[in-house]
Amino acid sequence: MTVRRDLTFDILKGIAILEVVTHHVLGMATRRYVEEGTAGWLLIVMLNRVLHFAVPTFLLVSALLLARSLSKHDEPNWWLFLKRRVLRTGYPYLVWTALYLAVRGWNTDLGLTATLIWGKAWYHLYFLAILLEVSLLFPLLFLLLRAWRPDFKRMLLMAAGVQGFVYVFNYYTRILPYPGSSALFYLFPVIVGAWLGMNWQEWPRVWVTWRYRILQAMAGALALYLLAEVLLLGSAPVGRQPYFTLFRLHPALLLLYSTATALFLLRVAQDMAEHSSLRAVLAQIGDRSLAIFLVHPAVVFLVQGPRVTAFLNNLPLTTLWALLLVFSVSWAIVEGLERMRLSRLLFARDFLPLGAYAARRRRLAPATAGTRRQPAIRQARRDTERFRPTAASAPTKSDRTEPTPLQSKR
């Protein structure tokens, strides 16, 4: 079976879904496994806040892949685009909304319509509601970027301006009752992802030029964001200056940190796709990221039961064991559903079989391995007794310091 896809994006989705599961398990740990106010509790809370970049990362990747696909056509088929988005996102959203509402006994605080609009059937389903909104907004964003064709800097300024306008407008009008469940509050990573998808060949140059600024933005925004969180935990007087300004900037700081982290992880995923021995595992997880995302909150809910909680509390490093339990059980459920041929019914897609990425790597291994052995073979030949170096073949100073053509390729 041939895998016709770039491992970079599956690896990035794999990293992001690991972050999602860890984030939710850490949130559970603050309530179940540690005493509030202790040093351990504060450490877990801070880790929980640091691991808060998954939604912008998934949105950036989704926009990037959509824009790459659409850029191949002079005249995109928007009807087909919307049809696919409804089937691949809307269908599993409705299925899992119904399943989680059934678990809740169909009790909704907002009513069925508002629950569907804002993704409130369970605490994680808002993300699929956001994806559906992005699908509706994406044709407009794509056409604007294609007509304007800005460079990376101008695109960033435009995206920041649009996002800032949305923040300020909603602050004074309160038009969005649940801002975090609206695609309008994530336009910045969506626009960045769309630009990257339309200009993917420019990404290496952009990274080389902007990598230090991206890392500085990630570190600076995270520091201010964590400061706001610490002040909030300490019940700081948020209505006074300078706390008021810091808390008003809190959503923007989180979004800036998350988007910068997504760009950094995009480069990390590219490097892992070429060199890391973990690439097959992470790509396999990324292929199943949607299913794991939809399943794992139910596992987290079950793990919070009194018997499981008591058992885990008797183990050292309770939070780590809880994380391993939640992730392994979630993946096992997904694999079980796949083997029962229910993945298309529940997730609107089939997943690659286990080992598909490793098999691809093995197919590429012989040629690569032969290339890597060549220098060693040449050296072995020189070390044999039959080899008598002459003055022309003896290594000179330049030979020892400069790489051979083969080495430079490596």
N, C-alpha and C positions, 0 to 999 in steps of 0.2 A: 504494500500500500504506500503510495507516494504522498508525502505531506507537502502540499503546495502552499506554504504560508511562511511568513517571516517569524522566526522564533522570538524576535525581540518583543513583539506585542503580547504573545502568550506568556513569556517570562515576566513582563511587567504586570500583566493581570494576575499572574501567580503571586508575585510579591504583594500586590494590592489586596488580594483576598486573604492572604495570611495576616496582613495588617488589620483587616476588618474583624476577623475572628479573634485575634489577640486583643483588639480594642474592646470588644464586647465582653470577653472573658475577664479582662482587667476591671471593667466596670462592675461585673458580678463579684469579683474578688473583694472590692472595697466594701461590699455589703455582707459578704458571707465568711470571708476567711481572715480578715484583719480587723482590729479594733480601731474605730474612727479616732483620729487625732494622734495616733502613734506615728513613729518615723516610718515604719513599714507601710502604713496606710498612705502617708503623704507620697512616698516613693511610687507606689502603684498608681496613685491619682495622677502624678506628673507623667509617668509613662503612658497612661491612658490618654492624656492630653497631647503628648508628643505624637502618638500614633492616631492622628486624626486627619490624615491626608487622603484617605482612600477615595472618597466621593469625587473630589476634584480630579484625582488621578484617573479614575474610571471614565469620567466625562471627557477629559482631555484625550484619552486613548480612543474613546468612541468617536469623538469629533474628527480626530486625525484619520482613523480608518475610513470613516464615511467620506471625508473630503478626498482622500486618495482614490477611493473607488469612483467617485463622481467626476474627478478631474480627468479620468481616462476618456470621457465623452464630451464632445463639443456641445451637445444638447442633452443634458441628463433627462432621464425619464422620471419625472417627479411622481407620477402616479405609481409606478413600480416601486420607487423609493418609499413612499408612504405606506404602500401595501406591505412591504417587507418589514417596516418598523412596527406596524400593527401586529403582524403575525409573530415576529421574533421578540417583541417587548410587551405589547398590549395583551397578547394571549396568555403568556405565563403570569403576567401581573394579575389578570382577572382570576386565573385558576388559583393562585396562591393567596390572593385576597379572600376568595371563598373558603379555602382551607383554613386559614388562620381565623377568619370570622366564625367558622364552625367550632373551632377550639374555644373561642370566647362565648359560645352560645348565641351568636349573632347579636351580641350587645354592642351597640355603637353609641358613643357619646355625641357624635356630630351628625348622625343620620347617614344613610347609605351613600347618598350623592356626595356629600362633603368628604366622607371617608374615602371614596374612590378618587376624588379630585386631589386630595392632599396625601394619599397613601397612608392612612392612619389605622388600617386594619391590624398592623403590628408595627413595631418601632422601626423596622428596616425597610418596609415596602415603599416609603416615600421616594427612595432612590429610583425605582422603576417609574413612578409617577413623573419624576424629573426627567428621566430619559424620554418619556413620551412627549413632554413639553419641548424638549430639545429637538425632537424629530419634527415638530410643527414649526419651530423657529429656524431650523437649520437651512432650509431653502433660501430664506431671506439673507441670512448671514453669508452663505456660500456665494450667492449672486453679488452681494455688495463687495466681498473680498475679491471676487473674480473681476469685477468692473474697476475697482480702485487699484488693485495690485500694489499694496504698500510693502515696504521693506519691513524687516523684523522690528526695528525701533518704532516706526510709525504705527505698526499694528499694536504694539504694546501700549503706546500712548492712547490710541483709540479705544482699546479694550478697557484700559484703566479708567478712561473718561466715561465710557458707557456704564461700567460697573459702579463708579462713583455716583453718577446721576441716579441710578436705580436706588442705591442706598439712601441718598439724601431725599429723593422723592418719597420713598416709602416711610422714611423717618417722620416726615411732616404730614403725610396723608394717611398712613397706616392702612394702605389699600390691600396689603397682603397680610392676612391674619397669621399665617405660618410661613415667614420668609424663608426659613431653611428648607422648606419643602417645595420651593418654587425654582424653576430653572433660571429665572431672572437674577437670582442671587448667586448664580454660578456662571454668568456669561463670560467672565474673564478667562477661566480655563477652557471653556468651549471655543471662544474666538482664537485663543492661542493654538489649541489643537486643530481647528479648521485651517488656520494659516500653515501649520506644519504639514498637514496632509496635502495641501495644494502646492507646497514648496518643499517637499521632502528631500529633494536633492540639495537644498540649501542647509539642511540641518547640521551636517558636519562643520561647515564654516560658521554657522551661528553658534554652535557649542564652543568652538575654539575662541571665537571673539567674545562671547558673553559668559563663559563658564564662571569666571570669578565674580561677576556681578550677580549671577544666579545664586551662587553659594553664599554671597554676602546677604542677598535678600532673604534667603532661606534662614540663615542664622539670626539676622537682625529681627525679622518678623517673628520667629519662634521665641526669641528672648522677650520681646514686648508682650507677645501673646501669653507666655507662661507667667510673666509678671502680673498681668491682669487676672489670670486664674488664681495666683497666690493671694492677691488682694481680695478677690472674691471669696476665697475660702476663709480668709481672715476677717470677713465682714467689714471691709474697708468702707468709708463713707463715699459711696460712688456718686452721690449728688454734688460733691465738691470738686473743685479743681485741685490737682491735675487729674484726679481719678475719673472725673466725668469724661474728659477728652479721651483718656485711655480706653474706657469702656465703650465709648461711641465708636472707636476705631477697632474694637475687638473683632467683629466679623471680617473687616478688611484685612486685618493682620493675619487671621487664620487662613483666609483665601490666598493671600500672597505667599505665606509659608507653604501652603499645600500645593500651589501651582509651581513654585520654584522646586519643591521636592519632587513633583511629578516629572519635571524636566531633567532633574538630576538622575532620577531613577530610570528615565528613558535612556540616558547615556549608559548607566550601569547595566541595564538590560541588554543593550547592544553589545557591550563588552562581554557579558556573560554568554550571549548567544554564540560568540566566536571562540571563547576560551574556557569557560567554566565547566567543570565536571557536573555541576548541579543543574545545568540548563535543561536536560531532559525532564527531570523531576519537576522543576518550577514551571516549565511549559505545559506539562501534563496537568498540573494544578490549575494553571491559567485557562486551559481548555475547558475545565469544569468549574470555572469561577462563578458563573451565574447559578449553577445548581447548588454549589456549596454555600453561596450567599443566601439563597432562598431556604435552604434546609437548616443551617446551623443555629438560627435563633430558637427553633423548636428543641434542639439538643441542649442549648444553654438553659432553656426553661426546665427541661427534665433533670439536668444536672443539679439544679438548685433545690431538688427535693431533699427532705430531711435525712434520708438514709445515705444518699450519695454524698451529701454535704458532710455528714458525720464521718464517713469513711475517708474522704479527702482531707479532712481536718486532722486526721491521725497520721498523715504522711508529711515528711519534710518537703519544703518548697511546694506547698499546696497549690498555689496559683499555676505553677508550671505543669503539674500533673493534670489540673483541670483543663488547661489549654490543650495538652496532648489528647486528653479524653474527648473533648468537644470536637477537635479537628478530625481525629481518627474515626470517630463514630459518624460524623457528618460525611466524610469521604466514603465510608463503608456503605452508608445509605444511598449515596449517589451511585456508587458502583452496583449496588443491588438493584436499583431502579433501572440502570442501564442494561444489566443482564436480563432483567424481566421485560425488556423492550418497552419500558414506560417513559423513557426520557423524552421522546418526542411528544408524548401526550402531556407530560407535566412541565417540560421546559422548552418545548417547540424546537428541539434540535437533538441530534445525536452527537455523541462524543467520540473522539478518537480512541481506539482500543489501547489498553495499558501496554506500554512498551513501544508505541508508535514512534515517539521521538527518539528513543534509544536505538530503534531499528534504523531510523534514518541516519543516525550518527555512525552506526556500524557500516552502513553502505558507503559512507564517505571515508571511513577509516583506512582501507587498504592503500589508496593513492597517497593519502596524507602520511601514513606510516612509512611508506617507501621513500617519500621525499625526506622525511626526518632522519632515516637511517643512512642516507647517502654520505654525510660528513663522517660518520663513525666508520663506515665501510672504507672510505678513502684513507682514513687514518690507520685503520688496521692493515691495509695494504702497504702503507709506508713502513709499518713496524715489522713486516716480514723480513726474513733474512735475504730474500732475493732482491729486495729493494736497495739500491746503492745510490744515494743522492749525489748528484753532481753539484758543481757550483751554481748552475742555473736553477736547480730544483731545491737547493738549500734555502730554508726560510730566512729572509732578511728582516730587518727591523720593521720596515713598512708592511711586510707580510704578516708580522705578528700583531700589529696594531690596527690594521685596516681589515674589515670583514670581506670575505669572498663574496662574489655575486650571489651565490646560493644563500649564504648567511644573511646578507642584506635583505633578501626577499623574506626571510623568516622574521 
